Amino acid sequence: MEKTEGKYIKRTQKDYSMSFKLAVVHEYESTRISQRALQSKYGIQGNDTVRRWIEKYSNFDITNKSHKPMEKSKDQELLELRQ
């Protein structure tokens, strides 16, 4: 909370833990419940919040509605080359 002239102003933005974000994304992928329904179910603020989490943390391509392959990390590529 911020203090302004002796009064506290409630912060409107919420901070969500990584585990919570991943749980919401997993529920979206496994149940195909709508983004808006997830937002309502968990009281998530912001109309695009769930969509951004899906874009960032999901293997699911929401534009094509199909799974996209995960890219290999540099460490994975190095391990494969060494074998």
N, C-alpha and C positions, 0 to 999 in steps of 0.2 A: 504494500500500500504506500501511496505517496502522501506526504504531508504538505498541505497548503494552508498557510495562515492559521495554524492550530487545528485544522480539520483534516481528517483522513478521507481520501478519495479512493473508493473501491476500484481496483483494477478489473477491467472487463475481460481481458484476455486470460485464458486458462492455459496452464502448462500441463501437457499430458506425457506420461512416462512412455518410454520406448516399448515396454512390454504391453501397455494398454493399446498403443497404436498398432502393434503387430497382431494383437488379439482381434482388434476390429477388422483389420485387413484379412486375417485368416477367416473370420466369420463371413465376410463378404465373399471370399473365394469359395468357401465350402457350402454355403447355403444359398448364395445368389440373392440374398435379401438386398433391397435397394439401398443406395447410399443415403437417401433421405430418411429411410426407416431406421438405419443404424444411427444416424445423427439424432433422431428423436429418442430412440431406445436408450442411448447412453448420455443424452443431454450435452452433446458436442456442439460447441458454438461455431459459427461460421458456416456458410452454405457450401464452401468449397473444401473444407478441412478434410473430410473423409476422402474426397476425390484425390486430393494432393497426397494423402497417405498411400492410397492405392497406387498412384503413379510412381511413388518413391520406393515403396517397400514390397510391391506385389510382383509375382511372376505372371500375372494375368494382364493381358493387353486390353484395357477397357475400350479402346477405339475399335478394335477388331473383334472383341468378345472371345478371344482365343488365347491359349497359353503361348508365351514367347519363351524361347530357351534362355536360361540364365547365362550371362557371359562369364567366362572363366577369369578368375583373378590372376594376377601376375604370379603369385605363389603356386597356384594350381598348374599353370602352364610350365613353370620351372620344374615342378615335380614330375610332370609327364615327360618332359624332355630328358630328365636325368634317368628315367627308367628304361 
